[in-house]
Amino acid sequence: RQGQRVALKVARRRDLLAARGESDFARESAAASAATHPGLLHVWGHGAAGESSWLASELALGGSLAKVRLPLAPGQVHALLLQA
């Protein structure tokens, strides 16, 4: 969307093909685009360009979940949900 910050997930198509995940990525992207709920981020679009598949969604502020160590204790889950 013009002038709006978004989150962009990009996957290399060769990695998806090696994991047989390209159709899963496309199917999950389409399903996420159709889903609406106050607790879900809106997916603005998805597709492929060159050697990459992509998904653009609302930007959730609060940090990266990549730094979260699993499994989470119940208190940690609660704290993350309060940030949403």
Disulfide bonds with the S-S distance in Angstrom:
none
